[in-house]
Amino acid sequence: MISYFKKFSKRRIISYTCLFFFLLVFALFYFFSNSKPTFKEITNRLFLEDITTDTLSLHYTLAYPSHFSIDSYSLTLPRYDKDTIQQSYSKIENSSLALSNIDISTLSEEEAYSYRLLKDYFSRQKQGFPFLYFQENFSPSSGIVVNYPLLMAEYTFRNEKDITDYLTLLADTPNYFDSFFQFQKERFEKGYSQATVSLNEITEQCNTIITQKALNENSHFLQVTFDERLAPLVEDNLISKEKADFYQNKNTEILNHILLPAYENLKNNLLSLHSEEIPLAGLYKKENGKEYYRWLVQKQIGCSLSIPEILRKLESDFEKNLYEFRNLQEKVASYPNYENYILEPFPLSDRSKILKKLQQFSREAFPSLSDFSEQTLYAAIKSVSTCMEEYTSPAFYLIPPIDDFRRNTIYINNRTTPEGLDLFTTLAHEGYPGHLYQTVYYQLYSNKNEIPLIRHIMNYGGYVEGWAIYSEFYSYDYATKLYPEELQDFYSLWHKLLVCDKKLQLAILSILDIKLHYYDDSMETAKDILSLYGIEGEETIAEIYRYVLEEPGNYLKYYMGYLLLMDIKEKAEILMDSAFSDIKFHEFILNAGPSDFENLEKRLVEKYSSPENNQISIHLPPT
């Protein structure tokens, strides 16, 4: 099975610390004195209020909160709080009102761009309030059951307080789980029940993510990673060996007597909601389900295209790539003994060497990080714990705190990411010139140009994942250069064929997403659509069918993000004319930072064309 038919979950796992999109948008009441606040004051206040709603968000956003005048904070995991959510609409209204009092003409170019983004961001969030109970926090692929322990395993220890904070949070797990179970119970009572097959997956996760056997053997990943994080503090004399032993024992005690029972209790609570079989279903079967799906897709991608327009664009793209794929197949087959070439082992296998080579290659067409900073960047490549392999995506990148971005972590799922070319392109997606490079670049650029801090917590999945897919496809040219010169013509052709194949996969999965959630969720529909790509195995179809119904809009975020980025690149070639180059285009995209595509294209037009040509045009095929 080819890689994109694996679980393609959200890869930037820090986003899971903001589990409700309502809480993501500023959970505390925004209040100003009678004096008129500046744009910087407004956005800084919003930033600080958002990241201090829970300790996990704070820790993953800021390494040193005191540098941002945060000297005390409550030690708590995220919570579902009904009263806070019900008040969120008015709180966003108040924030929007504060922004409306800003004279945009007084802002710098970067501030004005952030202002436009924030206004549109607020508007889209407000549109989502009627859809509160559509939010599924116990998804088998992207829910809190799987992602919470991964976040805890990567909770950085920079000092002794981090250790004690971590242990306090770990002990808070039962309250955290119970809070979101109460929301799940409300959803159930209002008719938003989880499908039985999804519940069964969650039950299995609760049974296997933490077990008494692993704890007794001291081999559970939350024991192993805890010890690994303690070791540097002992070496640097930040804590004594005796204190380290004490904390290790305390960690094991909490895992045994709090975390293990918490998972068992959560499983039983979820099972108590189900007395009969509940089938998987597309969103269109729910009241206002089609409206929610449209809002969700537009929000995840960062565009205002209607669902029929998105579908038309995807179908046109699929037809174009299918034609190209057949032409490339013929050319590859014309090479004598081509089968021997494609069976040759990939030239690189060591993960660190691959990442280093990608970093070197990226200097050719992507702006250098050294333009902004001489700091050394570290990238740890880790393997997902074996007990988590079944539930996590093929790879993911952990976003570092904005004030400590030198240390980066990429996780590889050994079960679903093979060695060779797939590993090379995956590390391009997650590392260079993908997520790691993109993230560090924008953090350096933001520091240099005093970009509002609020920009670091505004979520634009289409931009972020579209860039990563673009980087992944770009890396196939780099892979070609690893072969001897006399073989590069063939491997260039072969790699173009593989890229075309992946585009077909992502297009067909995105089309399937729309069909199942907006039109018809029958298994027959899934079979018909997947057969266009030649997928006919019952087990494979069932797996894809279940995943798409459990994760609405996920594939669209990746592939429509990529397609809209390519639309902007095409427009940049026209506007920049003879001045266009890949490196200049990449610099424009990276300097803009995470954005919706309408504002991103407006920024391009304003920068490179006259006012009379300031028209936005997403490329759609004829009806």
N, C-alpha and C positions, 0 to 999 in steps of 0.2 A: 504494500500500500504506500502511495506517495505521501510525502510529509504533510501537505496541507489538509489531508483528510484525518489527521490526528486532531486531538483537542487543541484548539487555537485560542487559548484563554487570554485574558488581559495580562500582558506581560510585565507591566510596571507595577509591581505588587504594592508599593506604598499607597496607591490609590485606595486600597481596601481599608485604610485607617478612617476614611470618611465614608461610612457605610450607607448613609442616607444622602441622596442628592439634596434633600432639604437642609440637612445639617451641614452639608458641604458649603452651602451658601450662607455662612455667617449666622451662627446659632444664638448670638446674644443681641440684646436690644441696642440699636445704634443711637447714641444720644450726643448731641452737641450743645454747647452753651450758646447764648445769644450772639456771640461773636462769630463772624463768618469764617469757617475753616477753609484752609487751602486744600487743593487736590491731594497734595502729599500727606497732609494730616488725615484726610478722610481715608485714603487707601491704606495708610499705615495702621490706622485704628481697625479697619476691617480685617487686615492681615492678622494683627495680634489677637483680635477677638476670635477669629476662626481657629487658629492653631492652638489656642489655649482651652478649647472646649474639652479636650481630653489629653492625657499625658502621652499616649502613643502618637497622636498627631504631632504634638509638640516635639517629641524626641526625634521623630523621623524628618522634621522640617528644620529644626535648629539644633546644632551640636552644643552651642553655648548660649542658652537663653539669656543669661545675665548681660551679654553684649547687646541685647535688644531691650534692656531694661525690664526683663522678666526675672524677678528675683525670688518669687514664690508662686507656687501653682498647686492645684489639688491633684492628688495622686489617684487617678481613676481611669478606667478603660471607657471607650465610647458607650453611650447609653441610648436606648430608645426612650424618649420622653414625650408623651402625647401632648402635654400642655405646651412645651417648647415648639413642637412642630405646628400646632394649631396657630401659634402666634407668629410663625415665620413669615407669612405673607405680609403682615403689617410691618414687620421689621425690614423686609426687603424694600417695601414702599418707602419707608423712612430713609433708607440708604439711597434709593433712587432720587428722592427729593433733595437730599444733600448734594448729590452730584449735579442735579439740574440747576443749582445755584452757582455753579462754577462757570466762569467766562472762559470758554475754550480757547479764545484768541490769546489769552495770557499764558497759555501752556507751551512748553517746549514741544518739538516735533514728536519725541518719544512719549511724552505725557499725553499729548493729544491723541495719539494712537491707542494708548492704554485706556484713555477715557472712552473712546468709541467702543473698544472691546468690552469694557465693563458695563456700559449702558446696555449693549446688546445681550451680554451675559445675564444681567439681571432680568431683562425682558423674557429671555428663553426660560429662565428658572421659574419665573412667575407663571408662565404658561403650563408648567408641569405640576402645579399644586393640586389640581383636581385628580391627579393620578396616583395619589399617595399609596393606595393599597395594591398597586401593581408591582411595587418594589419587592423582589424576592432576595432575602438575605441568606437563604439556606440553599442556594444553587449548588449542586454537586461539584461544579467546575470552578466557580468563582465566589462561593459563599464564605461565611466566617468560619465554618467548621474546618476547612482546609487552610485558609489564609492566616487565621489568627496564630496558630503555632509556628508558621513560617516567619511571621513578623517577630514573634518572641525569640525565635532562634537567632535572628539577626539584630537584636536589640544591642546596640554598641555599648561597651563599658569603657568610658574614658576616665572615670574616677570612681571612688567608692560610693558616692551618692547614686550613680547610675546602677550599681549593683543592688542597693537597698530599694531604689525605685522599682527596678525590675521585679524583685521578689514580692513587693507590695502589689504590683499589678498582677502578677501571676496568681496571687492569693485572691484577687478580685474576680477571677474567671467565673465563678458561679453566678455572681450578680450580673456580669456582662452577658452570659448566655441567657439567664432568666429574663433580662430586659428585652432581648430580641425575640425570645420565645413568646413573651406577652404580645408583641406586635404580630407575630405569626398567628397567634390565637385570634387576634382581632381580624386579621385577613381571612382566616378560615370562617369566622362567624359572618363575614360580609360576602362570602362566596368566592374568595380568591384562594382556593385550596391548592396545595401542591400535589402534583401527580404522584400516584403510588410508586411508580417506577423510580421517580426522583427521590422520594422518601426512602426507598430501599437502598439507594446509593448512599444517602446521608447516614443511614443506620450502619451500613458497612464501614463507612469512614469513622464513625464514632467507636466502632469495635476494634479498628486496626491502627488508628493514628497513635493511640497511646495504650499500651498493654502492660499488665502486671509482670509478665515474663520479661519484657525489655527493661522495665524499671529494676527488677530484681537482679538482672545481669549488668546493670549500670551502662546499658548500651543504647538507651533511647536518645534520639538526636537532641532533645532538650537538656539531657545530662551531658552529652559529649560536647555540644556547642557551648554550654555554660562553662565547662572546664577550660575549653579553648580560649574563651574570652577573659577568663580570670588570669590565665598564665602571664600575659604581658604586664599586667598590673603588679604581679608578684615580682617579675623580673626588674621592673622599674622602681621597685620599693614603694609603690603607692599603697600597697596593703601587705601585711605580713603573711607568711605561710600559714600561721595559725588561723588568721582571719579567713583566708581562702578556704581552709578545711571547714571552718564553721559555715561559710556561705554555701559550700558544696553540699553539706549535710542538710542545710535549710532548703536548698533547691529540691533535693530528692524528697524531703519530707512533704513539701508542697505538692510536688508532682504525684506522690502516692496518695496523699490524704485529701487533696483539694481538686487537682486537675483531673485525675482519673475518675473520681466520682462525678465531677461536673459533666464530663462527656457521657457517662452512663445515664445521668439524670436528664440531660438534654435529649438523648435518644428516646428515653421512655416518655418524656413530655411530648415530643413530636409524634411518636406512635399513638399517643392517647387521642390525638385529633382525628385519627383515621379509623373509621369503623366500616368503611366500604371502599371498594375499588374506585379510584379516581383516575380517569384516562388523561394522557398527555393531550394538549389541545393548543391550537394557534391562538394568538391574542385576539383575532377578529371575533372569536366566539364569546368573549367577555363584553359586557356592556361598556361602551366607549373604548373598546380594545383597539379598534383601527385608529382612533384619534390618538390614543396613547402610543401606539407603534410609530405613527408619523412623527410625533413629538420626540420620542426616544431616538429614532434614527437620525433625525435632523440634528438633535443635540449631540449624539455620539460622533457624527461625521463633522458637524460644524458647517452646515449649509441649509438653504431654505428650499431646496428642490422638493417637489411633491414625490410621493412614492411611485406613481406611474412614470414620472420623468426619470427617476433613479433606475427603475426597471428597464426603461427603454435604453438608457445609456449602457447598462450592463449587458443587455442582449446584443446591442450593436458591437460592443467591445468583444464579446464572445465570438460572434460571427467573424469579425476581422481577424482575431487570433487563431481561429480554427483554420481559416484559409492560409494564414502564414505558417501555421504548424504543419500543414500538409506539404507545402512547398519546401520547408526545411527538412522534413522527413525524406523527401525525394533526393535532396542534395546530400544529406548524410549517407543515405543508402548507396549513392553513386561512388563513394570512396571505397577503393579496394580494401578488403579485410577490415572494414570499419568496426566489426564486432570486437576485434582484438584491441583496438584503441580504447573503446568504452569500458573494457574489462580491466584495463590497466589501473593499478592502485593510485590513489590521489597522492601527489608529491609531498604533502604535509600531513602529519597526524597529531603532533604535539599541540595541545590547546594554546599554551602560552606563546609558542612560536607562531602559530596561526594569527593570534591577536596582534603580535608584534609586526608581522608581515602586513597585515591589513592596515595597521597604523602607518607603516611606511608608504604603502600604496596610496593611502588617502591624501597624502601631502600633495599628490599630483593635481588633484581637481577640487580639493576642499580647503578652505582657508585654515591657516595654521593656528593652533592654539597658542603657540609661542608669541603670536602678535599681541596677546593680552597678558600673559603670565609666564614666568619661568619655573613655576612650581612643578614638581614631579608628580605625575599621576600614577596611582596604583590601581590595578585591576585584578582582583582575586576571582578565579574561575573555580566554582565549587560544583559538586554533584548533589543533586536532590537526594535526600535520605530515601533508602529503598522502600520504607513503609509509606512514603508519600508519592512515589513515582506514578502510581496508577491515577492519582488525582490531580497532578499538576501538569502544566503545559510543557511543551518540549524544551523551552528555555525561557528565562525571564531576567530582567535587569532591575536591580534595586536602586531607586533614585537616592543619592546621598543628600544629607542636609545641605542647605544652601550656603552655610558658612563652614563646611568641611567636605568639599567635593573632590578632594585629592584621593580619597579612598572609595573605590567603586567595586561592586560585586555583581558577577554574572553567574546564574545558576544554569546548569545543564542537566536535563533529565536523561540519564543514560538509557532508560528503557525506550524512549521514543526519538532520540536524536543520535543517529548512527555516526560513525567516524567518516572521514573523507570529505567530499565536496559538500555534503549536507552540513557537516560541522563548520566548515569554512564559511558558508553563506549564513548560517545561523549566528556565528560570532560577528559577522558583518552587520547583521540585523540588530544584535544586542550591544555590540561594541563599537567598532570603527567601520564605516562612518555613521553607524546607526545610533541607538539610544545613548550609549555612554558619551560618545563624541558630541552628539546634539545637545545633551544635557549640560555637559561641562562648558561647551562653547557658550551657550546662552547665559549660564551663570557668570562666566567671566565677562561677557559683553554687558550684562546687566549691572555688574559692579562698576565697570568702567564708565557707563553712561547713565548711572543713577536711575535705572528703570524702577518703577514702583514695585515694592515687594509683593503686592497682591498678585502680580502676574505669575509668581511661582506656584500659586495654589489654584489657579484657574485651569480647569480641565478641558483640553481640546484633543480628544482621542483620535479624530481623523487626521489632524496635523501630525501628531506624534507617531502614530502607527503608519500613516501614509509615508512619512519620511523613512521609517525603518524598512518598509517594503521596498521603497525606492533604493535605499542603500543596499539591501539584500540583492536586488536585481543588478545594481551597478557592480557588485563584487564579482559577478561572473566574468567580467572582463579582466579583473585582477587574477582570478583563478586561471585564466588562459595563459597569463604571463609566467606562470610557474612551470610550464612545460618547455621543453627545448624548442628553439625557434622554428625548426623544420616541422614541428607538429602543431604549431599554434594556429595555422589556418584551419585544420580540422577541428581542434578543440574550441576555437571561436565559434564555428558553425554548430558544434554539438551543444555548447553552452547556450547559444541563442535558442536552440530547440528546447532546452530544459526550462529557460525563462518563459518561453511561450507556453509550455506545458503548465507551469505554475500559474500563469495568468488565467489560463482556461479553468484550472481548479478553483481559484479564488472567485472568478466570475460566476461559475456554476453554483458554488456554495452560497454566494451572495444572492443570486437569483432564487435559489431554494429558500433562503431566509424570508424573502419578500413573499413568495408564493404561499408558504406555510402559515405565515402570520397575518397576511393581509387578504388572501383570497381563498385558499383551500388547504386544509392541513391533513388530508388523507395520505396514507402510505402510498397509494397509487400515484399521487402527484409527485411524491419524492422519487419513486421508481422511475417515472417518466422523465423527470428533469435530470436525474443522475445518469440515466441511460444515454443522454446526449454526450456524456463524457466517457461512456463505456463502463460505468460502474453498475454491476448487476448482482453481486454477491449479497444474499439475504442478510447475513450478519453485519456486513459493512454498511449496507443501506440503513439497517435498524439503528446502528450506532450513530451514524450521521444524522438521521431523522430525530433521534432523541436529543442529541446535543444542540441542534438548531432550535428545537422547540424550548429547550431549557435556557438557551442563551440568545434571546432575540437581539438582532442588530449587530452581533459581535463581528461576523465576517465583513459586514458592510463598512464598519469603522476602518478596517484594514484596507480593503480594496478600493472602496469609493474614495477614501483618503488619498490613496495612491493616484487614482485616475484624476481627481481634481487637482492634485499637485502637478500632474503632467499637463493638464490644461493651462495652468499658470505658467509652466515652463514654456509651453508653446507660445503663449502670449508674450512672455519675456523676450523670446527670440525675435518677435516682430517689433516690439517696442524698442529694444536695445539695438537692433539692427546689427551693424558691423561691430559694435562694441560688445556683443553678446559672447559669453564663454560660460562653460559649466561652472567654473570657480566663481564667476561674478554672480551667476544665478544662485548658487549655493550660499554665497555670502548674504544675498538679499533675503533668502528664506530663513536662514539662521539668525540674522539680525532682527528680523520681525518677531521671532519667538513664537511659542504656541498661540494660535489664532484660529478663528473661524475663516472659512475660505472666501466669503464675501469681503470681509475687511482686509484679508491678505491681498486679494486682487485689487481692491481699491488703493492700497498702499503702493502696489506696483505701478498702477496707472498714474497716480499722483506723482510718483518719482520719475517716471520715464516718458510721459506723454503730455501734450498740451491739454488744457481744460476741456476743449470741445470734444476731445476723444475719451473723456473720462466716463466710459460706459463699461458696465460689467457684463460679461458674456460667458456663461458656462456652456461648454460645447455639448449640444444635444443632437442626436441624429434626427432626421425627419420623421414625422409621425407616420 
